[in-house]
Structure formats: structure tokens, C-alpha cells
Amino acid sequence: MYRVALCDDNFEYLKLVEAQIQRYCRQKCTRIDLHVFQDSSRLEESIEQGKFFDAYILDIEMPGSDGFEVARRLSIGRVCPELVF
């Protein structure tokens, strides 16, 4: 199963994108393991605990680490996953 992390600090936008992804999966009769994070620090904690994803959908502007900083940390020492900003 394809594992996807979605991270955005805007709750309304986060829920909108989550709903669109779920609708797409239903239409295509496919399943993904979608993990939703409202701030980058929670996503980074998850990664530090060894939970990696096949794709990351990241907000560019977030408090703390922005999407580019998270992507930079992901690419250190491993093959870079699919990134969407």
C-alpha cells in the first residue's frame, strides 16, 4: 500500500485536500495509507521514529520548519521520496 503524508498548518485546506485524496481513491478503487499532520514538528517526530512515507504533500509556508526544510531533511542520507508542494 502506498503511504502518503499530508502536512499543512491551515486546517480548512488540510481537510479539503484530505477529502479530495479520499474521493480520488474511491473513484479509482485504490487505497492509500494517508497520514495527516497539522504542523511540521509532528511530521518530523513521526519521521524521527522511523515512519517514512512514499510521498509527502507539504505546505511551503508553515510555522517552524517549512515544506522546503522538511524536504531537505528527508533527502539527507536516503533516496528522496516523491514531494509535492
TADAKA-V322372 format. One record per pair of residues at least 24 apart in sequence whose ideal C-beta (glycine too) atoms are under 6 Angstrom apart, sorted by sequence separation. I is the first residue (numbers start at 1). J is the second residue. If there is no record, write none. Layout:
# TADAKA-V322372
[[I/J] [I/J]]
This chain:
# TADAKA-V322372
[[40/64] [40/65] [60/85] [55/81] [54/81] [55/82] [56/83] [57/84] [58/85] [4/32] [2/32] [3/33] [4/34] [5/35] [6/36] [7/37] [9/39] [40/70] [1/33] [7/40] [7/43] [5/43] [5/53] [4/53] [3/53] [3/54] [4/55] [5/56] [6/57] [7/58] [8/59] [2/54] [9/62]]
